[in-house]
Amino acid sequence: MLAALPGVDPKQVQVAVQAGRVVIRGTRRLPIGLRGAHVHRLEIPHGEFERVVPLPAGSFKIQAPRFCDGCLMLVLERGSDQ
């Protein structure tokens, strides 16, 4: 699974499998140099976000989450009850 999270600090992201879904929560902050600026157009929203991705039936756990070039890469492993 790949989630594009440009501009998000990996320390500001939480990932969990809950009720048959992958839930990704986090906060995208404006760069320090822009926090007091008057922004005319913002192409990537900032602030808190949540993404929910439904999974097929069964139990899953997340293996080896990692960030690379603004993307969160997750490997999901099926539980042993499959």
N, C-alpha and C positions, 0 to 999 in steps of 0.2 A: 504494500500500500504506500502511496506517495501523496503527501499533502504539501502544496506550495505555501510557504509562509515567509515571503520576502520581508525583510526588515524586522523580523521577530527574533529577539534574543532567546536562544535555547533555554536559558534559565527561567524564562517567563512562560514556559509551556508545560502543561500537565496532560498526560495521555492515559486513558484507562479503557478497559473493556467492561461495560455495564449493560446488563439486561439485553444481551444480543446485539450490542452496538459498540463501535469504537467512538469514544468521546475525546475530542481534542479541544482543550481550553487554553487560553493564553491572553497576553496583552502585547499589543504592538504600540510602542512609544514613538513619538516624533523624535528625530535626532536632536540632540541638545542645542545645536545651532539654530534650529527652527522653532524652538518652544516659545519664544517671545515674538516671533515674526508674524506678519500679516500674510496669510497664505491665500492666494487667489484661486488656486486649483489644486486639489489633492487627489491623486489617482489611486493611491492605496490608503484605505481608511485606517485610522489609528484608534486605539482604545481596546477594550476587552472584546473577545470573540469566542465563539463556540461552534465547532463543527461536529456533526453527528453522522456516522456512516453505519447503516444497518449491515449486519452480518448474516450469512446463511445459518440455518439451524445448526445447533451444536455448541460446544464450549470452545473458547479460544483463549489464548494468552499471547501477550506481546513478547517477542524475542528481539533483542538487539535494536532498540530504537536509536536512530542517529540522524544528525543534521548534516546536510551537504549542500552547499551553494543555495541556501535559502529554502531548502526542501526538507521536510521531515520524512524519513524513510522508516517504515515499520514492517517487520516480518511477523506474521501471525501464525501461530502453531495451534493446530487442533488439539483439544484435550484428549486424554487417554480413553475417555468414554465413547469415542467414535467407532 
